[in-house]
């Protein structure tokens, strides 16, 4: 009798073991480019997915080459999800002609990725990490300069500073001058790392920058509005493979959580906390989500 009981127990154990082994682990791979902003966004996506589902996230942080290596990984299925920018997808991946209107550009990149690569663009996070012109906030308020057009009318009173290639590229100062008719009092060439100190010490009044750079907060700078859309739009959004969504349909509602959830100012502050306050991107991401009531 005892032998029969032991046999039944063993058989039951074997069935449970085989069943457990046969159950596939639910997992997605999320990648990032080697930049602070992307580290933070990936940590947000990870926290949202793991707190709202039984899906495990494998992170592939800081992939060298960025889009050039992540995009092929999305196509061949090595990567499921990653944050991308509309201008990068449209100009670098699809190699399409620039569309100045941000909404039309986003609509175009979303449609073409779906039809050509079976990749879905979720709606934008809410921030636009594009090229920008910036100046001291106090000076901009004093001179009532909010936009590039405002700057144009008063550019002859101001000194502009940028790295060498910005003066040579058509998508740099030459193109800006053609569209906005800037006529700065002086134009100073400087190394990229010296621009912020130069504006702080008032050696220059206006510099080129990236619109979500944490240094903008540190140096109290205002990003001016590109009111004629000279620079391409680089709206951040989550990309996910259609095949992954079919496998885990619950992901779509989870990924929607970040849509229109992060403003330019908020992204600047998030980057600042990591870059200047040396906080862990995971901590910064989770704090933001908790403060927003998203987790």
Helices and strands as residue ranges (DSSP letters): H 2-22, E 27-33, H 36-52, E 56-63, H 67-75, E 81-85, H 86-87, I 88-93, H 102-117, E 119-121, E 131-136, H 137-143, H 148-154, G 155-157, E 159-162, G 164-167, H 173-180, E 186-189, G 192-194, H 195-200, E 206-210, H 215-218, E 221-223, E 236-241, H 242-247, H 250-255, G 256-258, H 264-275, H 281-291
